[in-house]
Amino acid sequence: MARSGAVVGVLLAAAAFGSCFLAGVPTQPPRAPTTPNHVDSLGAAPAQSENQSYSWAAPLLSFGAALGVIFGLVAAQPAKAITAEQFSQLTYAQVRGSGLANRCPTVESNGTEVPVKAGSKMINVCFEPKSFAVEIDTDNGKEFATTKLTTRQTYTLAFIEGNLDPNPITFKEQDGMDFAATTVKLPDGEYVPFLFTVKELVAKGEGSSFKPGFTWGGEFSVPSYRTGGFLDPKARGMNLGYDQAVALPAMQADGKSGQEDIFKETNKVFDVGRGAIEMEVNKVNQELGEIGGVFVSKQPSDTDMGAKEPKTVLLKGIFYGKVVNA
């Protein structure tokens, strides 16, 4: 309550302060229109003397200017680039609502390379997508269409870690926040859900050190978007719910027209697909063992537990990781 009272006081003070510049001191109260017809008064307004400079719009304009100043000071600003060291110094209250939790740390260039030794690990690996595209059928064949992200800021993978070996550099993902349920919207309005992930990633690249221009990549597993406890609108599921929700005559109809689709809707399965990722390092911090760069990932979308054919999703973004030598 005290904070609200302070904000109201500032607004009133700013409005009064602004009206001094816009309105001046009124010498006479505003006069009523002299013409009986309002339309005629709009066509030719009587001239006012210089000492009658009062305007009813001036306090509103000054109040609007005050609001602009206040909201410019208190409105949330977009999350900016931040290093891992700076991020570690923030409290929960400072991160909450700022958008920083969905950002990968940036790397301040220092040195020329980050060596990898036997028994090393890579920790705090982060993948932040910047664009999402889905492959669709067009008159010219299959093309990737730009989509609109409908998921809130919860789609970044973070705190991933795994073993790291040299010659060739091989990273094996083992743990971390390595999946994020995400949904995008196609230009025609269709929603495409998918599980953004790098589970069980094995990425390889020639060499024994990370340096700008180093490229590496590999394949990973893509688990089902939904699990066995999910129930569809007809209460059908893999481990729970009804076995089927279609009348027996429809299930026993002659011919195969539609029978395969009905079976797929009824027979829920936990699909596991495969994806691939390519990465390129563009910044290193030799002192801290940090690397950063860009990635391109391709993976299948949700299959509605086997009922639909998956679409191919193409993601582009930035990544971060820290090498810890044994």
BELKA-V570484 format. One record per backbone hydrogen bond with DSSP energy under -1.0 kcal/mol. NH is the residue of the N-H (numbers start at 1). CO is the residue of the C=O. Records with the same first field share a line. If there is no record, write none. Layout:
NH->CO + CO
//
This chain:
5->1
6->2
7->3
8->4
9->5
10->6
11->7
12->8
13->9
14->10
15->11
16->12
17->13
18->14
19->15
22->18
23->19
24->19
41->37
42->38
43->39
44->40
52->49
61->57
62->58
63->59
64->60
65->61
66->62
67->63
68->64
69->65
70->66
71->67
72->68
73->69
74->70
75->71
87->83
88->84
90->87
95->91
96->92
98->95
102->99
103->100
106->82
110->284
114->210
116->208
120->117
121->324
122->162
123->322
125->160
126->320
127->157
128->318
130->316
131->316
133->314
134->145
135->312
136->143
138->141
141->138
143->136
145->134
147->132
148->185
150->183
154->152
157->127
158->177
160->125
161->175
162->122
164->120
165->170
167->207
169->205
170->165
171->203
172->163
173->201
174->161
175->161
177->158
178->176
180->196
182->194
184->192
185->148
186->190
189->186
192->184
194->182
196->180
198->178
201->198
202->219
203->171
204->217
205->169
210->114
213->281
214->211
216->279
217->204
218->277
220->275
221->199
222->273
230->227
232->236
235->232
237->242
239->228
242->235
251->247
252->248
262->258
263->259
264->260
265->261
266->262
267->263
268->266
269->305
271->269
273->222
275->220
276->298
277->218
278->296
279->216
280->294
281->214
282->292
283->292
285->290
286->110
289->285
290->285
291->321
292->283
293->319
294->280
295->317
296->278
297->315
298->276
299->313
301->311
302->193
308->303
313->299
314->133
315->297
316->131
317->295
318->128
319->293
320->126
321->291
322->123
323->289
324->121
//
